[in-house]
Amino acid sequence: MRILIYSYNYNPELIGIAPLMTELAEGFAKRGHQVRVVTGMPNYPERKIYNGYKGKFFLTEQKNGVTVQRSYIHVRGSKPGVLDRFLLDGSFIVFSLWQAFNGWKPEIIFATTPPILISLPVSFYGLFSNSSVVLNIQDIVSEAAVRVGLLNKDSWIVRLAQAVEKLAYLKAAKISVIAEDFVTKLVEQGVNKNRIVCIPNWVDLNFIRPLDKNNFFREEHNLQDKFVVVYSGNIALTQGLETVVKAAASLKEKLEIAFVILGEEKARQKLQECCNNYQADNVTLLPLVAREKLPEMLSSADVGLVVQKKTVTVFNLPSKIPVILASGRPIIASVPDTGTAMRVVKESGGGIVVTPEDSQALAEAILELYENPEKVEELGKQGRKYAEENFGSKTTLDNYEALFAEILK
């Protein structure tokens, strides 16, 4: 098949949707499909164009059997306002279309959202090229913006997002979602259930796997003989890492417990101020590790953290949950008690769920695992087993191949 993946983010970006789209594209290529990717210049999560890509409007690369076609995006600061966000998305819409037309016509266009505005060039190009569009929804923008308090539900921007979402759903041949809870929401928005397929996010289980925790990462950061609690990923509105810092401060008399938070530079600087305010000197702030070092970093942990605020979209599934489970490490999830994240962690048997934004509950859960190494080992084994049964990248590729073949028939 000729498959075009239309994704705002892609390798070498380290977190978010980029690793998933990279694995998907390269997985299809290994199976003999023609694959090209239309994407932006790498910038996430710093919102700063990476070295080697600055000052370029277009760039085409060949990577692991995939043609990667990059286009200019307008990036202005790590926390773009509404106007900056429109310029960011608008520039990608305009310039990515050039790259979409600059190549062979696909049979399938696989487009991932957010940003929801990506559906506009995708629908246009899909109509022109007579391609079938599969819309992959990682989050529902209009819902997420309201829940985290960025916008009022009556805002014209929210109404515009809802209108674009409805148009995108209408133009897609199929809509893939990452959790069953999305299905209910989309049906409420008027989408026919028969057009929706649930294919969870995936993990390369051969790459992310349980390793010896006493490795180079621990040595490099003086974590030998420590009970290491790790959070790695985006430090943003939806996370609320202050809860982790407060929990760490309350446990600093337990000298064997060490906290490690990995994220982008500007966010780390602000979090350092929070650590100083709470005198949490047992927290180490580090940059995100390169992808090839990710398995070692994950395995250095005794516990992996998933942290959300009370207001996040409850049907979303953080991509770090399958990754931590696959690494064979238990999860402590400080997440809403009605959402997908809570359900998956409990269903996996690989972790503990605590009330979000409750630093005392988080500290108590960490202390419980610190005092029960047998439970840590058992949760890790159960989590890995669940990941093998539910989040394998081979299963995902099989499911998408079958879906695409069904559409093309």
C-alpha positions as CSV (number, residue, x, y, z in Angstrom):
1,M,0.0,0.0,0.0
2,R,1.0,3.6,-0.5
3,I,0.5,5.3,2.9
4,L,1.0,8.9,3.8
5,I,1.3,9.8,7.5
6,Y,0.3,13.4,8.2
7,S,1.6,14.3,11.6
8,Y,2.6,17.5,13.2
9,N,5.4,15.8,15.1
10,Y,8.0,13.1,14.2
11,N,11.5,11.9,15.0
12,P,13.8,13.3,16.4
13,E,11.3,14.7,18.9
14,L,11.5,12.6,22.0
15,I,8.0,12.7,23.6
16,G,4.4,13.0,22.8
17,I,3.1,11.6,19.5
18,A,6.4,11.8,17.6
19,P,7.9,8.4,18.8
20,L,4.6,6.7,18.1
21,M,4.3,8.1,14.5
22,T,8.0,7.2,13.9
23,E,7.5,3.6,15.0
24,L,4.3,3.3,13.0
25,A,5.9,4.7,9.8
26,E,9.0,2.6,10.1
27,G,6.9,-0.5,11.0
28,F,4.9,-0.1,7.8
29,A,8.1,0.4,5.7
30,K,9.6,-2.8,7.1
31,R,6.5,-4.6,6.0
32,G,7.1,-3.5,2.4
33,H,4.6,-0.6,2.2
34,Q,5.5,2.7,0.5
35,V,5.5,5.3,3.3
36,R,6.0,9.0,3.3
37,V,5.5,11.4,6.3
38,V,4.4,15.0,6.0
39,T,5.5,16.8,9.2
40,G,6.9,20.0,10.6
41,M,10.4,21.0,11.6
42,P,11.2,19.4,14.9
43,N,10.5,21.8,17.8
44,Y,8.6,19.9,20.6
45,P,8.5,20.2,23.6
46,E,10.8,23.3,23.8
47,R,8.9,25.1,21.0
48,K,12.2,25.9,19.5
49,I,13.4,24.6,16.1
50,Y,16.1,22.0,16.5
51,N,19.6,22.7,15.4
52,G,20.1,21.6,11.8
53,Y,16.6,22.5,10.9
54,K,16.6,26.3,11.5
55,G,16.0,28.7,8.7
56,K,14.6,26.0,6.4
57,F,11.2,26.1,4.6
58,F,11.3,22.6,3.2
59,L,13.5,19.6,3.8
60,T,13.1,16.0,2.6
61,E,14.9,13.2,4.4
62,Q,15.1,9.4,3.9
63,K,15.1,7.6,7.3
64,N,14.8,3.8,7.8
65,G,12.8,3.3,4.6
66,V,10.5,6.3,5.1
67,T,10.4,9.5,3.1
68,V,10.1,12.3,5.7
69,Q,9.0,15.7,4.2
70,R,9.3,18.6,6.6
71,S,7.9,22.1,6.2
72,Y,8.2,25.4,7.9
73,I,6.3,26.2,11.0
74,H,6.0,29.5,12.9
75,V,7.3,28.9,16.4
76,R,7.3,31.7,19.0
77,G,8.0,30.8,22.6
78,S,7.5,27.7,24.8
79,K,4.0,28.8,25.8
80,P,2.2,30.2,22.7
81,G,-0.8,32.4,23.2
82,V,-4.0,32.0,21.1
83,L,-2.6,34.2,18.2
84,D,0.7,32.4,18.3
85,R,-1.1,29.1,18.2
86,F,-3.1,30.1,15.2
87,L,0.2,31.2,13.4
88,L,1.8,28.0,14.4
89,D,-1.0,25.8,13.1
90,G,-1.7,28.1,10.2
91,S,1.9,28.0,9.0
92,F,1.8,24.2,9.1
93,I,-1.4,24.0,7.2
94,V,-0.1,26.2,4.3
95,F,3.4,24.9,4.0
96,S,2.7,21.2,4.7
97,L,0.3,21.2,1.8
98,W,3.2,21.9,-0.5
99,Q,5.0,18.9,0.7
100,A,1.8,16.8,0.5
101,F,1.5,17.6,-3.2
102,N,5.3,17.1,-3.7
103,G,5.3,13.3,-3.9
104,W,3.4,10.2,-5.1
105,K,-0.3,10.0,-4.5
106,P,-1.2,7.8,-1.5
107,E,-4.0,5.3,-1.2
108,I,-4.4,6.0,2.5
109,I,-3.8,9.2,4.5
110,F,-3.3,8.6,8.2
111,A,-3.6,11.9,10.1
112,T,-3.2,12.3,13.8
113,T,-4.8,15.0,15.9
114,P,-4.4,17.3,17.8
115,P,-3.9,19.9,16.4
116,I,-7.4,19.6,14.9
117,L,-6.7,22.1,12.2
118,I,-4.4,19.5,10.6
119,S,-7.6,18.0,9.3
120,L,-8.2,20.9,6.9
121,P,-5.2,20.3,4.6
122,V,-5.6,16.5,5.1
123,S,-9.2,16.7,3.9
124,F,-8.3,19.0,0.9
125,Y,-5.4,16.8,-0.2
126,G,-7.4,13.6,0.3
127,L,-10.2,15.0,-2.0
128,F,-7.6,16.0,-4.6
129,S,-5.6,12.8,-4.6
130,N,-8.7,10.6,-4.2
131,S,-7.2,9.0,-1.1
132,S,-9.0,7.6,1.9
133,V,-8.4,9.5,5.2
134,V,-8.1,7.7,8.5
135,L,-8.3,10.2,11.3
136,N,-6.4,9.2,14.5
137,I,-7.7,11.0,17.5
138,Q,-5.3,11.3,20.5
139,D,-7.4,14.0,22.2
140,I,-10.5,16.0,21.5
141,V,-9.3,19.6,21.3
142,S,-12.5,21.5,22.1
143,E,-13.1,19.3,25.2
144,A,-9.4,19.5,26.4
145,A,-9.1,23.3,26.2
146,V,-12.2,23.8,28.3
147,R,-11.3,21.2,30.9
148,V,-7.8,22.6,31.6
149,G,-9.3,26.1,31.9
150,L,-7.6,27.5,28.8
151,L,-11.0,28.5,27.3
152,N,-14.6,29.0,28.3
153,K,-17.0,26.5,26.7
154,D,-18.9,29.4,25.1
155,S,-15.8,30.8,23.5
156,W,-15.9,31.4,19.8
157,I,-12.6,29.5,19.6
158,V,-14.2,26.4,21.2
159,R,-17.2,26.7,18.8
160,L,-14.8,26.9,15.8
161,A,-12.9,23.9,17.1
162,Q,-16.1,22.0,17.4
163,A,-17.1,22.9,13.8
164,V,-13.7,21.8,12.5
165,E,-14.0,18.6,14.4
166,K,-17.4,17.8,12.9
167,L,-16.1,18.5,9.4
168,A,-13.0,16.3,10.0
169,Y,-15.2,13.4,11.3
170,L,-17.5,13.8,8.2
171,K,-14.6,13.6,5.7
172,A,-12.8,10.7,7.3
173,A,-13.3,7.2,5.9
174,K,-12.6,5.8,9.4
175,I,-11.8,7.3,12.8
176,S,-9.3,5.5,15.0
177,V,-9.3,6.2,18.7
178,I,-6.8,5.2,21.4
179,A,-9.3,4.2,24.1
180,E,-12.9,2.9,24.3
181,D,-14.0,6.0,26.3
182,F,-13.4,8.1,23.2
183,V,-16.1,6.1,21.4
184,T,-18.9,7.3,23.7
185,K,-17.8,10.9,23.4
186,L,-17.7,10.8,19.6
187,V,-21.1,9.1,19.4
188,E,-22.4,12.0,21.5
189,Q,-21.0,14.3,18.9
190,G,-23.0,12.6,16.2
191,V,-20.4,10.2,14.8
192,N,-21.8,6.8,13.6
193,K,-20.3,4.1,15.9
194,N,-19.6,1.9,12.9
195,R,-17.1,4.4,11.6
196,I,-15.0,4.3,14.8
197,V,-12.3,1.7,15.5
198,C,-10.4,1.5,18.8
199,I,-6.7,0.8,18.4
200,P,-4.6,1.6,21.5
201,N,-1.3,3.4,21.4
202,W,1.6,1.0,21.2
203,V,5.0,0.2,22.4
204,D,8.0,-1.6,20.8
205,L,8.2,-4.4,23.3
206,N,11.6,-5.5,22.1
207,F,13.0,-2.0,22.6
208,I,11.2,-1.1,25.8
209,R,11.7,-4.0,28.1
210,P,12.7,-4.8,31.7
211,L,16.5,-4.3,32.3
212,D,18.7,-4.3,35.4
213,K,18.0,-1.2,37.4
214,N,21.6,-0.8,38.6
215,N,22.8,0.6,35.3
216,F,24.7,3.5,33.9
217,F,21.9,6.0,34.4
218,R,21.9,5.4,38.1
219,E,25.7,5.6,38.3
220,E,25.8,8.8,36.2
221,H,23.3,10.6,38.6
222,N,24.4,9.1,41.9
223,L,21.3,7.1,42.4
224,Q,22.9,3.8,43.6
225,D,21.2,2.2,46.5
226,K,18.3,4.6,46.2
227,F,14.6,3.9,45.8
228,V,14.1,6.0,42.6
229,V,10.8,7.6,41.7
230,V,10.8,8.9,38.1
231,Y,8.6,11.2,36.1
232,S,9.6,11.7,32.4
233,G,7.8,13.8,29.9
234,N,5.9,17.0,29.3
235,I,5.8,19.5,32.1
236,A,2.6,21.4,31.2
237,L,-0.8,22.6,32.2
238,T,-2.3,19.1,32.3
239,Q,0.4,17.6,34.6
240,G,0.6,19.6,37.8
241,L,4.1,18.5,38.8
242,E,3.9,20.7,41.9
243,T,2.1,17.8,43.5
244,V,5.2,15.6,43.0
245,V,7.5,18.3,44.5
246,K,5.3,18.6,47.6
247,A,5.2,14.8,48.0
248,A,9.0,14.7,47.7
249,A,9.3,17.5,50.3
250,S,7.2,15.5,52.8
251,L,9.5,12.4,52.3
252,K,12.9,14.1,52.3
253,E,13.7,12.6,55.8
254,K,13.6,9.2,54.0
255,L,17.1,9.6,52.6
256,E,16.9,6.4,50.5
257,I,14.0,7.8,48.4
258,A,15.1,9.9,45.4
259,F,12.9,11.7,42.9
260,V,14.0,12.3,39.3
261,I,12.0,14.5,36.9
262,L,13.0,14.7,33.3
263,G,11.6,17.4,31.0
264,E,12.5,20.4,28.7
265,E,14.8,23.2,29.9
266,K,12.4,26.1,30.5
267,A,9.9,24.0,32.3
268,R,12.6,22.5,34.5
269,Q,13.7,26.0,35.5
270,K,10.3,26.9,36.7
271,L,10.0,23.6,38.5
272,Q,13.3,24.3,40.2
273,E,11.8,27.4,41.7
274,C,9.0,25.2,43.1
275,C,11.6,22.8,44.5
276,N,13.4,25.7,46.2
277,N,10.1,27.0,47.7
278,Y,9.3,23.6,49.3
279,Q,12.9,22.8,50.1
280,A,12.6,19.6,48.1
281,D,16.3,18.9,47.8
282,N,15.6,15.2,47.1
283,V,14.4,16.1,43.6
284,T,16.8,15.9,40.7
285,L,15.8,17.7,37.5
286,L,17.3,16.4,34.3
287,P,16.8,16.9,30.5
288,L,15.0,14.3,28.5
289,V,17.2,11.4,27.4
290,A,17.8,10.4,23.8
291,R,15.6,7.7,22.5
292,E,18.3,5.1,22.5
293,K,18.8,5.6,26.2
294,L,15.2,5.5,27.1
295,P,15.0,1.8,28.1
296,E,17.9,2.2,30.5
297,M,16.4,5.3,32.1
298,L,13.0,3.6,32.5
299,S,14.7,0.5,34.1
300,S,16.6,2.7,36.5
301,A,13.4,3.5,38.3
302,D,11.8,1.6,41.1
303,V,8.5,3.4,40.4
304,G,7.2,5.4,37.4
305,L,4.9,8.3,37.9
306,V,1.9,9.4,35.8
307,V,0.5,12.7,37.0
308,Q,-2.5,14.7,35.9
309,K,-4.7,17.5,37.2
310,K,-8.3,16.9,38.2
311,T,-9.5,18.8,35.1
312,V,-7.9,16.8,32.3
313,T,-9.9,15.1,29.7
314,V,-10.9,11.9,31.4
315,F,-11.1,9.7,28.3
316,N,-7.5,10.4,27.3
317,L,-4.7,7.8,27.8
318,P,-1.3,9.2,28.5
319,S,1.3,7.5,26.2
320,K,3.7,7.0,29.1
321,I,1.4,4.5,30.7
322,P,2.0,1.7,28.1
323,V,5.7,2.6,28.1
324,I,6.1,2.3,31.9
325,L,4.2,-0.9,32.0
326,A,6.4,-2.3,29.2
327,S,9.5,-1.4,31.1
328,G,8.4,-3.8,33.9
329,R,8.2,-1.0,36.5
330,P,5.1,-0.3,38.7
331,I,3.1,2.9,38.1
332,I,1.8,5.3,40.7
333,A,-0.9,7.2,38.8
334,S,-2.2,10.5,40.3
335,V,-5.1,10.8,37.9
336,P,-8.9,11.4,37.9
337,D,-10.8,8.4,39.4
338,T,-13.3,8.2,36.5
339,G,-11.0,8.3,33.4
340,T,-9.2,6.0,31.0
341,A,-5.9,6.4,32.7
342,M,-7.3,5.1,36.0
343,R,-9.1,2.2,34.3
344,V,-6.0,1.0,32.4
345,V,-3.7,1.2,35.4
346,K,-6.1,-0.8,37.6
347,E,-7.0,-3.2,34.9
348,S,-3.3,-3.9,34.2
349,G,-2.6,-4.8,37.8
350,G,0.6,-2.9,37.3
351,G,0.1,0.1,39.6
352,I,-1.6,2.1,42.2
353,V,-4.1,5.0,41.6
354,V,-4.3,8.0,43.9
355,T,-6.4,11.1,44.0
356,P,-5.0,13.8,41.6
357,E,-3.4,17.0,43.1
358,D,-3.2,15.2,46.5
359,S,0.5,15.3,47.5
360,Q,-0.2,13.4,50.8
361,A,-1.9,10.5,49.0
362,L,1.0,10.4,46.5
363,A,3.6,10.4,49.2
364,E,1.7,7.6,51.1
365,A,1.6,5.4,47.9
366,I,5.4,5.9,47.3
367,L,6.1,5.0,50.9
368,E,3.9,1.9,50.7
369,L,6.0,0.6,47.7
370,Y,9.2,1.7,49.3
371,E,8.4,-0.5,52.3
372,N,7.2,-3.5,50.2
373,P,9.8,-4.5,47.6
374,E,7.9,-7.8,46.9
375,K,4.9,-5.7,45.9
376,V,7.1,-3.6,43.6
377,E,8.4,-6.7,41.9
378,E,4.9,-8.2,41.5
379,L,3.3,-5.0,40.1
380,G,6.2,-4.7,37.6
381,K,5.7,-8.3,36.3
382,Q,1.9,-7.8,36.0
383,G,2.3,-4.5,34.2
384,R,4.8,-6.1,31.7
385,K,2.4,-9.0,31.1
386,Y,-0.5,-6.6,30.4
387,A,1.6,-4.5,28.0
388,E,2.6,-7.7,26.1
389,E,-1.1,-8.6,25.8
390,N,-2.5,-5.2,24.9
391,F,0.1,-2.7,23.6
392,G,2.5,-4.6,21.3
393,S,3.4,-2.6,18.2
394,K,3.1,-5.8,16.0
395,T,-0.6,-6.1,17.0
396,T,-1.1,-2.4,16.2
397,L,0.5,-2.8,12.8
398,D,-1.6,-5.8,12.1
399,N,-4.8,-3.9,13.1
400,Y,-4.0,-0.9,11.0
401,E,-3.0,-3.0,8.0
402,A,-6.4,-4.8,8.2
403,L,-8.2,-1.5,8.6
404,F,-6.5,0.0,5.6
405,A,-7.1,-3.1,3.5
406,E,-10.8,-3.1,4.4
407,I,-11.1,0.6,3.4
408,L,-9.4,0.0,0.1
409,K,-11.7,-2.8,-0.8
